[in-house]
Amino acid sequence: MDKKLFSAQNGTYIDRRGEHNSRGPILRERFSRRMKDYLREQVSDSVQKRDIKDFADGLDVKIPKRDLQQPHYRPVGGTHKGVHPGNDKWHAGDKVPHPKQGGGKGGKKASKDGGGEDDFVFMHLSEDEVLDIFFEDLELPNLTKMNIDLVHETLKRRGGVATSGNPSALHVFRTKKQSIMRKVAARGVLNEAIAECERELADVIAAHGALHPRARELAEKLEKLKSRHPVALDTVDLRFKSLIDVPKPSAKAVMFCLMDVSGSMTEKDKEIAKRFYILLYLFLRRAYGKDAVKIEFIRHHTRAVRCDEHEFFYSKETGGTIVSSGLELVSEIIQAEYAGDAWNAYVCQASDGDNWNDDTEVCEQIMEEELLPLLQYFAYIEIAENPQDLWASYVDLQYDHSEMFGMARVMDYPDIYPAFRSLFKRHNLIEK
């Protein structure tokens, strides 16, 4: 929180009320900022060495001890004389030999004696911290199109005050304020009545004397008016806290994993595609929330099939290659189940780029006329060393729809993360 400064006669006071009692989270955040580049390098290296789905449990990274050193003041050195009781070995002027070698440090040769220490310490990063570093400087395109689902979810919010309600919800301050306002208004009316009665009494006394019956009547009325006081708290003063139902923003995302499982796709190609899909899933979950992302799996060769995750990656069924069958099935599912403004649809297609020649124009037509108008973003990764048929047919689509279509080529595992960053780099995105 911003520190509030209060000037005083003898100095300046810093208001730290409201700050966290523990300095731990603050110091951890400050340390993470200082080690930002090193942590980014560690997380990036981990992508090549472990399964991305394992990041759900966080990540242990090594921090060099030299980077943990903090500057501090040391007393000035010099010559000091003193008497140390219990010394029966050394005399003034003796030279103290260095201790025998034995204590080692991490990365050095082993020693048979001595404790020794590693040159690094471990720091555990939570899942959120890993993803923050992992997806830094990346963003989803067209997030401005996310809409609010007004049907299912609502939240209770303060909706002002009401004149009736549960006694436990009594708004004491507003009730007291209402009581004061009513008494002020009532007192004003009463004062006007007293002033009017006094004027009339004065006129009667001046005309007929104080013993006149009308004068006595007005005097009694005046006494009653002066003794009258507004009620301290009336039922009409009561005010209660009011709660109303408001729609809860619940933007949802559906991710379609579309993979070519023809005979030309090797097991390594499928594993590369799987890792890319996991990256995109984590990215969407970070943007929309952990429970707001749904995944649909579509595998295709000459025909497309909607399946579960296990069948998607491990089914042995294979065949030729007709890419349009997969695109057509994705379009049908979106129009039937995810149409409207409540869902934001993303498609990630993985293929080795091979396709039946006569099917290429069909793919372009489906993408241009049916699929792209339904999507937030379409990402295509081609697992091949050189551009293939499908890549060539998609080049024009990328040029015409750069805000919602991206493509990258992946040849091996180390290329996955750079390809992902190239597809979702913030400065390359164009808002609609």
C-alpha positions in Angstrom: 0.0 0.0 0.0 1.1 3.6 -0.5 2.7 4.9 2.7 0.9 7.9 4.1 3.2 10.6 5.5 2.1 12.8 8.3 4.1 15.9 9.2 4.6 16.6 12.9 6.4 19.2 14.9 9.3 16.9 15.7 9.5 14.9 12.4 7.6 12.8 9.9 5.6 9.7 10.7 5.0 6.9 8.2 1.6 5.3 8.5 2.1 1.5 8.1 -1.3 0.5 9.4 -2.8 -2.0 7.0 0.5 -3.5 5.9 1.0 -7.2 6.2 2.2 -8.2 9.7 4.7 -10.6 8.1 7.4 -9.2 5.9 7.9 -12.6 4.3 5.7 -12.2 1.2 7.0 -8.7 0.6 10.7 -9.8 0.9 9.9 -12.8 -1.4 8.4 -10.6 -4.1 11.3 -8.2 -3.9 13.8 -11.1 -4.2 11.9 -12.5 -7.1 12.1 -9.2 -8.9 15.9 -9.0 -8.3 16.4 -12.6 -9.6 13.9 -12.2 -12.4 16.3 -12.9 -15.3 17.9 -15.9 -13.5 14.5 -17.4 -12.6 13.3 -16.9 -16.2 16.3 -18.8 -17.5 15.8 -21.6 -15.0 12.1 -22.0 -15.9 12.8 -21.9 -19.6 15.5 -24.7 -19.2 13.0 -26.8 -17.2 10.6 -26.9 -20.2 13.2 -28.9 -22.1 13.8 -31.4 -19.2 10.5 -32.2 -17.7 6.8 -32.5 -18.6 5.0 -29.2 -18.5 2.0 -30.7 -16.7 4.4 -31.3 -13.7 4.4 -27.6 -13.1 1.1 -27.9 -11.3 3.1 -28.8 -8.2 5.5 -25.9 -8.6 9.2 -25.9 -9.4 12.4 -26.1 -7.4 15.1 -23.8 -8.9 18.7 -23.4 -7.9 19.9 -20.0 -6.6 23.6 -19.4 -6.4 24.7 -18.4 -2.9 26.7 -15.5 -4.2 23.5 -13.9 -5.3 22.0 -14.2 -1.8 24.7 -12.0 -0.3 23.4 -8.7 1.1 25.6 -5.6 1.6 26.3 -4.8 5.2 28.6 -2.7 7.3 31.7 -4.1 8.9 33.8 -2.6 11.7 37.2 -1.1 10.7 40.0 -3.6 11.1 43.3 -3.0 13.0 45.6 -4.3 15.6 43.9 -5.4 18.8 45.5 -6.7 22.0 43.8 -8.8 24.5 44.2 -11.6 27.0 42.4 -14.9 26.3 42.2 -17.1 29.4 42.8 -20.9 29.0 45.6 -20.6 26.4 48.4 -23.0 27.2 49.9 -23.4 23.7 50.5 -20.0 22.1 52.8 -17.1 23.0 53.0 -13.6 21.8 54.5 -13.4 18.3 53.7 -17.1 17.4 52.3 -17.7 13.9 49.0 -19.7 13.7 49.1 -22.2 10.9 46.2 -22.6 8.5 43.8 -25.5 9.2 44.3 -28.7 7.2 42.2 -28.8 4.0 39.1 -30.8 4.2 36.0 -28.6 4.1 34.9 -28.6 0.5 32.2 -26.8 -1.5 29.7 -28.1 -4.0 31.3 -28.7 -7.4 34.8 -29.4 -6.0 36.5 -32.8 -5.4 35.3 -34.9 -2.4 37.2 -34.8 0.9 37.3 -37.4 3.6 36.8 -35.0 6.4 35.2 -31.6 6.9 31.6 -30.5 6.5 31.5 -28.4 3.3 28.5 -26.6 1.7 26.9 -26.5 -1.8 27.4 -23.4 -3.9 23.6 -23.0 -4.3 20.4 -23.2 -2.4 16.9 -24.4 -3.6 14.0 -22.0 -4.0 10.5 -23.5 -4.5 8.3 -21.5 -6.9 4.5 -22.1 -6.7 2.4 -22.9 -9.8 1.3 -19.3 -10.1 4.8 -18.0 -9.9 6.0 -20.5 -12.5 3.2 -19.5 -14.9 3.8 -15.8 -14.3 7.4 -16.2 -15.4 6.6 -18.8 -18.1 4.0 -16.6 -19.8 5.6 -13.2 -19.2 5.1 -10.7 -22.1 2.5 -13.0 -23.7 -1.2 -12.4 -24.0 -4.3 -13.8 -25.7 -5.7 -12.0 -28.8 -9.1 -10.4 -28.8 -9.7 -10.7 -25.0 -11.9 -7.6 -25.4 -14.5 -9.9 -26.9 -15.0 -11.8 -23.7 -18.6 -11.5 -22.6 -20.5 -11.9 -19.4 -22.7 -15.0 -18.9 -25.8 -13.6 -17.2 -27.7 -16.8 -16.9 -26.2 -19.0 -14.2 -23.9 -17.2 -11.8 -24.7 -14.3 -9.5 -23.0 -12.6 -6.5 -24.4 -10.9 -3.5 -23.4 -7.2 -3.4 -24.2 -4.3 -1.1 -27.2 -2.5 -2.6 -27.6 0.5 -0.4 -30.2 0.5 2.5 -33.8 -0.5 3.0 -36.5 0.5 5.4 -37.1 -3.2 6.4 -35.0 -6.2 6.9 -33.4 -8.6 9.3 -32.5 -7.1 12.7 -29.0 -8.5 12.4 -28.6 -6.3 9.3 -29.5 -3.1 11.1 -27.4 -0.2 9.8 -26.7 1.6 13.0 -25.1 4.7 11.5 -27.8 5.3 8.9 -30.5 4.7 11.5 -29.0 7.2 13.8 -28.5 9.7 11.0 -32.2 9.3 9.9 -33.3 9.8 13.5 -31.4 13.1 13.8 -32.8 14.3 10.5 -36.3 13.5 11.6 -35.8 15.2 15.0 -34.4 18.3 13.3 -37.4 18.5 11.0 -39.8 17.9 13.8 -38.1 20.5 16.0 -38.5 23.0 13.2 -42.2 22.5 12.9 -42.6 22.6 16.7 -40.7 25.9 17.0 -42.9 27.4 14.3 -46.0 26.3 16.3 -44.5 27.8 19.6 -43.7 31.1 17.8 -47.2 31.3 16.4 -48.8 30.6 19.8 -46.6 33.2 21.5 -47.7 35.9 18.9 -51.3 35.1 19.3 -51.1 35.1 23.1 -49.4 38.5 23.1 -52.1 39.9 20.9 -54.9 38.6 23.2 -53.2 40.0 26.3 -52.7 43.4 24.7 -56.3 43.5 23.7 -58.2 41.9 26.7 -55.6 41.3 29.4 -53.9 38.2 30.9 -57.1 37.1 32.7 -59.1 36.7 29.6 -60.2 33.0 29.0 -58.6 32.9 25.6 -55.3 34.1 27.1 -55.5 31.3 29.7 -56.2 28.8 26.9 -53.2 30.0 24.8 -50.9 30.0 27.9 -51.8 26.3 28.6 -51.2 25.4 24.9 -47.9 27.2 24.9 -46.7 25.3 28.0 -47.6 22.0 26.4 -45.8 22.9 23.2 -42.6 23.8 25.1 -42.7 20.6 27.0 -43.0 18.4 23.9 -39.9 16.7 22.6 -39.4 14.6 19.4 -39.2 10.8 19.9 -35.5 9.8 20.1 -35.9 6.7 17.9 -39.0 5.8 15.8 -39.8 2.8 13.6 -39.6 5.1 10.6 -36.0 5.8 11.4 -34.8 2.2 11.0 -32.5 1.4 8.1 -31.1 -2.0 7.1 -28.2 -3.1 5.0 -29.5 -4.3 1.6 -28.0 -7.1 -0.5 -28.8 -7.5 -4.2 -27.9 -10.2 -6.8 -25.6 -9.0 -9.5 -24.4 -11.0 -12.5 -21.0 -12.7 -12.0 -18.5 -12.2 -14.9 -17.9 -15.7 -16.1 -16.1 -15.6 -19.4 -15.4 -19.2 -20.5 -13.0 -20.6 -23.0 -13.1 -23.8 -25.0 -9.9 -25.1 -26.6 -10.0 -27.5 -29.5 -6.9 -29.7 -29.9 -6.9 -30.8 -33.6 -4.2 -33.3 -34.5 -3.3 -35.2 -37.6 -2.9 -38.9 -36.8 -2.2 -40.2 -40.3 0.6 -42.7 -40.9 3.2 -40.0 -41.5 2.8 -38.7 -37.9 5.4 -40.4 -35.7 5.1 -40.9 -32.0 7.7 -38.1 -31.5 5.5 -35.8 -33.5 2.5 -36.6 -31.4 4.5 -36.0 -28.2 5.6 -32.6 -29.5 2.0 -31.7 -30.2 1.0 -32.9 -26.7 3.5 -30.6 -25.1 2.4 -27.7 -27.2 -1.3 -28.4 -26.2 -0.4 -28.5 -22.5 1.3 -25.1 -22.9 -1.7 -23.6 -24.5 -4.0 -25.1 -21.8 -1.9 -23.6 -19.0 -1.9 -20.3 -20.8 -5.7 -20.3 -21.2 -6.3 -21.4 -17.6 -4.1 -18.5 -16.4 -6.1 -16.0 -18.5 -9.7 -17.3 -17.8 -9.4 -19.1 -14.5 -8.6 -22.6 -13.4 -12.2 -23.9 -13.8 -13.3 -21.9 -16.9 -11.4 -23.7 -19.6 -12.9 -26.7 -21.4 -10.9 -28.9 -23.8 -12.2 -30.8 -26.9 -10.0 -33.4 -28.6 -10.4 -34.0 -32.4 -8.2 -36.5 -34.2 -8.3 -37.0 -37.9 -6.8 -38.9 -40.8 -9.2 -39.4 -43.7 -12.1 -38.9 -41.3 -12.3 -36.9 -38.0 -13.4 -38.2 -34.6 -14.2 -36.5 -31.4 -12.5 -38.4 -28.6 -11.1 -38.3 -25.0 -7.6 -37.4 -24.1 -6.3 -40.9 -23.9 -7.6 -41.9 -27.2 -6.4 -38.6 -28.7 -2.8 -39.3 -27.9 -2.5 -43.1 -27.7 -5.0 -44.6 -30.2 -3.4 -46.8 -32.8 -5.9 -46.0 -35.5 -4.4 -44.3 -38.6 -4.9 -43.8 -42.3 -4.5 -41.2 -45.0 -4.7 -37.5 -44.6 -7.8 -35.3 -45.3 -7.4 -32.2 -43.1 -10.7 -30.7 -44.0 -12.6 -33.4 -42.1 -11.1 -32.2 -38.8 -11.8 -28.5 -39.6 -15.4 -29.3 -40.6 -16.0 -31.2 -37.4 -14.6 -28.4 -35.2 -16.9 -25.9 -37.0 -19.9 -28.1 -36.5 -19.2 -28.6 -32.7 -18.8 -24.9 -32.1 -22.0 -24.0 -33.9 -23.9 -26.7 -32.1 -22.5 -26.3 -28.5 -20.4 -23.2 -28.1 -22.2 -20.6 -30.2 -23.0 -17.1 -28.9 -21.1 -14.7 -26.7 -20.7 -16.9 -23.6 -17.8 -18.9 -25.0 -14.4 -17.9 -26.4 -13.2 -20.6 -28.8 -9.5 -21.4 -29.6 -8.2 -24.0 -32.0 -4.7 -25.4 -32.0 -3.9 -27.6 -35.0 -0.8 -29.9 -35.1 0.2 -31.6 -38.3 3.3 -32.7 -40.2 1.9 -30.6 -43.1 1.0 -33.4 -45.5 -2.5 -33.2 -47.1 -4.3 -34.7 -50.0 -3.8 -32.2 -52.9 -7.5 -31.8 -53.8 -8.3 -31.1 -50.1 -6.1 -27.9 -49.8 -8.6 -25.6 -51.4 -11.4 -27.1 -49.3 -9.4 -26.3 -46.1 -9.0 -22.7 -47.2 -12.7 -22.3 -47.9 -13.7 -23.8 -44.5 -11.3 -21.7 -42.6 -12.2 -18.5 -44.4 -16.0 -18.8 -44.5 -16.9 -21.0 -41.5 -14.3 -21.4 -38.9 -12.3 -18.2 -38.4 -15.5 -16.0 -37.9 -16.3 -18.3 -34.9 -12.9 -18.1 -33.2 -10.8 -15.9 -31.0 -7.6 -17.4 -32.3 -6.3 -20.2 -34.5 -2.8 -21.5 -33.9 -1.2 -23.9 -36.4 2.1 -25.7 -35.7 3.8 -27.7 -38.4 6.1 -30.4 -37.1 8.5 -30.6 -40.0 11.9 -29.2 -41.0 10.7 -27.6 -44.2 7.3 -26.0 -45.2 4.8 -28.5 -46.5 1.6 -28.3 -48.5 -0.6 -27.2 -45.6 1.8 -24.5 -44.6 1.8 -23.0 -48.1 -2.0 -23.0 -48.2 -2.2 -21.2 -44.8 0.2 -18.4 -45.6 -2.5 -16.3 -47.3 -4.8 -16.8 -44.3 -2.1 -15.5 -41.9 -1.6 -12.5 -44.1 -5.4 -11.7 -44.3 -6.2 -12.6 -40.7 -3.1 -11.8 -38.7 -5.1 -10.8 -35.6 -6.7 -14.3 -35.3 -4.4 -16.7 -37.1 -0.8 -17.6 -36.3 1.5 -20.3 -37.5 4.9 -21.7 -36.4 7.1 -24.6 -37.4 8.6 -27.0 -34.8 11.3 -29.5 -35.6 12.2 -30.8 -32.1 11.4 -30.4 -28.4 13.6 -27.3 -27.8 11.5 -25.5 -30.5 8.2 -25.8 -28.7 8.6 -22.9 -26.3 10.1 -20.4 -28.8 7.3 -21.3 -31.2 4.7 -20.7 -28.5 6.1 -17.3 -27.7 6.2 -16.3 -31.4 2.4 -17.1 -31.6 1.4 -15.1 -28.5 3.9 -12.3 -28.4 2.1 -9.2 -27.1 3.5 -6.7 -29.5 2.5 -8.9 -32.5 -1.2 -8.9 -31.6 -3.7 -6.6 -33.3 -6.9 -5.9 -31.5 -10.1 -6.0 -33.5 
